[in-house]
Amino acid sequence: MGVFLAILFAVLFLQLNNIQVLQASKLDNKPGNALTASSTNVEPRGSIVARNGTVLARSVPVSDQYHYQRVYSNGPLYADVTGFYSLIYGTSGIESSYNQYLVAQPNPIKSLSDIFSQQQKYVTDTVVLTISSKLQAEAQKALGSLKGAVVAIDPSTGAILALYSNPSYDPNQLASHNATAVEAAWHSLQSDPSQPMLNRAIARAYPPGSTFKIVTTSAVFDHSPQIASETFPYQTQINLPDTTNTLSNYAHESCGGSLANALAVSCDTTYAQIGMQLGAQNLYNEAFSFGFDQVPPIDLPGAAAAQFPKASSFARNIPGLAYSAIGQENVSATALQMALVGAGIADHGAIMTPHLMSQVRNYQDQIVKNFVPKIWRQATSAATASQVTQLMVGVVKNGTAQGIAIPGVEIAAKTGTAQTNLTASNNLSLSGSDNWMVAFAPAQNPKIAVAVVVPAQKGLSSSSTGAQYAGPIIKSMIQTALGLS
């Protein structure tokens, strides 16, 4: 009995140390910890502001046990960026990523007189974002009632200028001090079939369709430059090897000719042949260089990796390689990833690390933390990027993206229309397309790279295209960024 009690005492001793030492920090910060929530809310929380100083999130005094209430100005517009701060459900978004700076900190004592003064006991830092209020508002306006996402980037620095997905939600509902109301709001948002809390800009991947031809074109110059000088036959479809199936162009159009013409009109039969000529390993290597099969290092939680199949998966599936070269089969990408692809071409082949935090400033407006731009991926060479840029300019001048042309501005772009299926609430399968466009401007001195995805959804025709739905959004974003609207 004595030995048994000694063992129990030892187990109890180990568990107490585990809880009070090893897991102390984790339990302290666990969502729903009422004691921690109460202690952290009796002091203000730092503000989150846009690049122009517009306050996106702040703490305001209230007359309850917590003393301060988190308030989000125009909450649904910035929800995918700020995230939420909840007493019950914890934090998300920037509120989570930079929590260590946003929590109240003891005001440092700098002199003996500070001990006896009535100075504020706690101070907060302010997180300054790269987000442009104008571009963010334009993204919301341009999407309107469409489900989809918009991501705009400064190619030279990786600064996120806009990041918006629709539908959105109001984080103020989750910041309330009324526990019953917060739980009701949470359950309502979680059960909503439109998934308003899903950040479609970074967390939802769709088949990129022909926007992936940017990567395939880069692979031509990087791995098989002789293909660039080939002339491809005009045809409406091609026979796929090892099968009786065929691959057809959109609307069974006939196309071919030079690489420039093939990209301009987005010729699937030509690019399918190019993909098979490149080979699985070269195409996979190029996709990986552009960031596929890796999680983009953006300072927001929940980012998903774009997917491109491993070369070995095509060993007995050459038709799959043909479809992958045009951004279908098992290829998928987020709006963020495709914006980074465009930004990589715009920035001479280098993809800069995407980021939302510009600076963290203390209560005396001194810089505590400053983001230093750095390269994430060297996607391709400057020479290849230059050649692809010129081909993408042709897409706007003579091809599928003519609708986004702006007088006096040279724009490089690529449309994308990925065939997919949409299951409606009545469980009927509806044909449709995930509609894409990637663009940057001005083409030779880019200030903005943008990716837009409008996925298949009820209300869109089965023949919807990227030029039709993503194009107008891209155009309005470029006009706003360049001060033309």
N, C-alpha and C positions, 0 to 999 in steps of 0.2 A: 504493500500500500504506500509505503514511504517513497519507493522508487517511482511508482505511478504518479504520485502527487508532485514529485520533483520534475518529472517529464512535463506534466501539465503546466507547472510554473515556468519551465523553460520555454514552452510553446507560447504561453501568454506573454512572457518577456519579449520574445522575438516579434510577436504580432504587434505589441504596443510600439516597439521601435520602428516596425515597418510602417505603421499608420502615422506616427508622430514625427518620423524623420524622413524615411524614404519616400512616402507618398504625400507628405504634408503639402507640398506646393501644388501637386495635381488635385488634391481634394479641396484645397483653398480656392482654386480657380474653376472647379467643376460647375457647370451650369446648374442652377437650382439651389446652390448653397446659400441659404437665406442669411446666415451670419455674415458671410463675405459680402453678399450683395448689400446688406444693410450698412456695413462699415465703409464700403467704397462709395456709396451714394450719399453719404452725409457731407461729402465734399464735392465741388464741381469737377467736371471732366473736361479735358482740353477740347478745343474746337477743331473742326475739319473745314478747310476753306479751299476754294478753287484758286486757280493761278492768278485771277484778277482780284482776289480778296473776298469774293462772294462766300458768305458763310453757309456751309452745307449742313453742319451739325454743331450744336452747342448745348450747354447746360444752363438752365434758367432756374432761379430760386422759386420754390413752392412751399406751401404751408402744410407739410406732412412730415412723417418720421424720417424721410430720406433727404429732405431739405432742397434737393436739386432734381430737376426733371430733364431728361434728354429730349431735345427737340430737333427735328429734321426739317429744314426749310425746303419746300418743294420736294418732299420725301420720295415720291414715286419716280421723279426724274433722275435722281442720283442713287436710288436704292441699291443697284448692282455694284456701285462703287463704294459708298459709305458702309453698306451693310446695316446691321442694327445692333443696339445695345439693350439687352433685356435682363431684368432681374431674375427671370425664370429660365430663359433659353440661352443665356450667355451672349456671345458676340459673333459677328460675321463681318466679312468685307474688311475695309480699312480699320474699322473699330477693333477687329481682331488682330490684324497684321501689325498695327502700331499701338496696341493696347499699353505697352510699357511706357510710351510717351504720353498717352492720353490720360492715364490715371493721375490723380492728384498726388503731388509730392511735397514733403515738408519744405517750407521756405527756409533756405539756408541762412544761418546766423553768421553775419559777417563782422559784427562788432559787439562790444559789451552792452551798448545801448539797445541793441536789437532784442536782448533778453527781456528788457523791461518795457519795450514799446508795444503798441497795439497793432503791430503789423499783421497782415494776413498770415495765418498759420500754414496754409497750404497754397501752392501755386501749380499751374498747369502749363503744358507745352501746347503749341498749335501745329497741326500737321497741314502743310501746304501742298496741294496736289497739282499735277500737271494738267488737269482737266480744264478745258475751255468752256465756260458757261454758254457761250454763243453756239459752239459746235454741238454741245450736249443737247441744248434746246432744239437745235436744227435737226438732230438725229431723231428726237422724239416726234417733232412735227412732220418730218418727211416719212417716217414709218406709219404715222397715223394709227389706224385700227389694224394694220397688218401685223401678224405674228412674225417676229424676226429679230435680227441683231445688226448693230452697226459698230464698227471699231475703226477709229482714226488714230494714226500715229505720226509723229515727227520722225521721218526716216533717219535723220542724222544723229538723233539722240536716243531714240526708243521711247520718248515721252508719249504717254497715252493722252491724246487730245479729246477724245470722246469714247465712251464705252456705254452703250445703252441697248437693252433688250426689251421687247414688248411681247406679252403683257408684263407689267411691273406690279409692285405692291407698295404700301405705305408703311415704312419702318416705325412711324409714330405710334401705330397700333400696338407694336410689340414693346415699345419703350414706356408704355403706361405703367403707373404704380398700382393699378387696379388688377389684381391677379386674375380675377374671374374674366375680365374683359380681355386680358392678354391671352389667356388660354383659349377663349372662344375665337379670337382672331387667328391664333396659330392653327387651330384645328380647321378653321374655315379655309385658310390659305393652303394648308397641306392637302385638303380634300378637293380643292378646286381643280377640275380636269385641265384647265388651261395652264396650270403650273406657274403661277406668277412669281414664285420664289426661285424658279430655275433661271440661272444666269446664262442665257443662250449665247452670250458673247464669248464666254470662256469655257463653259462647262458642257455644252451640247455640241456634239460633232455631227456633221451631215456630209453626204457625198458631195465633194466639191465640184463635180462635173468638169466642164472645160476650163475652169480657172486653173485646174491642175496642169493644163498644157503649158503654163508658165514654167513649171518645173521640168516637164518633158522637153520643152524647147531648150532650156538651159543644159539639160543632159546631152542634147545633140552637140552643142558647141564644146562641152567639157569632155565628152567621151568618144563621140563619133562625128567629128566636124564635116566629114565627107557627105553626110546625109543632107547638110544644109544646101548643098549645090545640086541635089537631085530634083528631077521633075516627076511628079507623081501623076498617074493617069486619072482622068476625070471619071468618076463612077458614083453610083448611088449606094452601092453596098459592096462588101468584099466577103469572100468565103473564108471561114476560120479554119485553121489546121486541126486535124485530128477530130473533126466533127462535121456534121452536115449543116451546122448553123451558119448564119451570116450575120454581119454587123453592118447596120445601115446608118446613113446620115440622118440628121434631124429633118423630119418631114420628107424623107426620101429625096433630098436635093442631090444634085450631081455636083461634085467639087473635086479639086485636085490642083495640079500645077506646082508652083514653087512653095517653099516653106513659108514665105511672107504671105502668099495668098491663102495658104492652108490655115494659118493662124488668124488672119483677118476675118475669114468667113467661118472659122471654127470647124474645119473639115474633119469629121470623126474617122472616116475611112483612111485618110492620109495619116492622121496621128496614131491610129491603131497599128498601121504598118510600121511607123517610126518606132513605136514602143517595142514591137517584135524585133526590129533590126537592132535597136539599142541593147536588148537583152535584159533579163531580169535583174542581174547584179548591178549593172550600170544605172538602171532606173531606180533601184532601191537605194543605191549609194547617193544619188542626187537628192532623192526625197529626204533621206536622213540628213544630208548636209543642210537642207532647208528647214530642219527641225521636226520632221515627222518621226513618230515613235519616241518622242521626248516631251516632257511636260514643259511648256514655256515658263521661264522663271519670273513670271509677273508677281508683283507683291500683293496678290489677292489669293485667298484660299479657294480651293475647288476647281482650279484649272485642269482641263482634260488634255490628254495627248492626242494629236492627230495620228492616224493609223495608215501605214502602207505595208502590204504583205511582205514578209521575208522572201528573199530570192528563191529559197528552196521550195516555197509553196507553189511556184510556177513550173516546177520540174515536169509535171504531167498536166499542166494547165496553161498552155500557150494562149488559148483564147482569153483566159483570165488576164494575162499580161496585156493583151490588146485593149481590153476594157479598162484596166488599171491606168494605162497611159492616157486615157481620156477622163480620168477622175471618177471612175465608177467601180464596179466589182466590189472589193472590200476596202476601198479607199475612203477615208472620212477625215474631216477637218473642222475645227471651230472657226468662227469668224476671226478670232484673234490670230490663229495660225495663218490664215490666208492673208490677213493684213500684214503679218510679218514676212510672208513670201513676197508680197508687193514691195514692202519696205526694203527687203534685201536687194532686189533689183534696183530700186531707186537709189540706194546708198552704195552703189558700185560693188555689189556682191556681199556686203557685210550686213548681218542682221544684228542690230543693237539690242541690248537687254531691255525688254519692255518694262516700264515702271509707271506707277501712279504718284509716288511720293517724290516731290521736288525738294522740299526742305522740312525740317522740324525746327521751330523757333520757340525759345523760352519766353517767360513772362516779361522779360526785358527786351524782347524782340531780337535776341541774339541767336545766331545759327547754332543749333545743337547737333544737327545731322544734315548732311547735304549729299544728294545723289550725284555720283560721278558716272557719266555715261561710259559704257564699256561694251565690247563686242560679245554677243552670245554665240553666234555661229558665223563662220566665214562660209557662206552658202556657195559662192562661186567666185570666179575672177572678175576683175573690173572690166576686162575685155568682153567676157560673156555677157555681163550685165548690160554693157553698152549696146551689144548686138540685139539682145532680147528687148531692151527699151525701144529701139527703133521698130522692131516688129510689132510691139504693143501699141506704138503710136499709129501704126497702120490699121490697127483694129478700130481706132476712133475715126481715122480719116476715110478709110475705105471699107470697113467691115461691120461687124455686128454691134459695135458700140458707137455708131455715128450719132445716136440720139443724145449723147452726153457732151458733144462738141460745144466749146465756148469760144467765141471769136477772140482772137488774140492770145489764146492760151493753148499751148501744146500739151495734150493729155495722153498718157500711156494707160492702156486698160486691157482687160480680158473679161469677157462674159462667161457665164457658166449656167447650164441647165441640166440638172441631173434627174433622170427619170426615177420615180419612186412610187410607193403606194401609201395611201392615207387611209387609215381605218377610222371610220366615223363612229359616232356614239351608238348608231344602230347596227354596228359590226359589219357594215357593208364596206368592201374595199373599193376605194376610189382612186383612179389613176391621177397622177399629178407630177409636179416637178419641184425640186429644191432649186430656187432661183438665186443666182450669184452674180456678183461683179466685184472685181478688184481693180483699183486704179491709183495712179499717183500723178501729181502735177505741181508746178510745171515740169514737164518731162525731163528737161536738162538741168533743172535746179529745184528738185522737189521740196516742197514745204509740207506736204501732207500725203500720206498713203492711206487709202480707205478700203475696207472690205465690208460688203453688205450681203447678208443671206436672208431671203424670204422663203422659208420652207413651204412644202406642200401643206395646204390647209383648205378647209371648206371655204367656198367663196371664190377660189381661183379656178380658172379654166384648166382643163387637162392639157392644153397647149401653151400654158404660161411659160415665159422665158425670163432669163436674167436681165436681158436688155429692157424688157417690158416693166418689171417690178423693181429690180435692184438699181437699174440705170438712173431713173429720176432722183433717187435718194443720193446716189454717188454724185450726181451733178450738183445738187443743192449743197452738199457737204463741201465740195471743192469751191463753189462760188462763195460760200460763207467764209471758208478758210482764207481765201485770197481777197476778201473784202469786195466781192463783185455783186453782192446781193443786199 
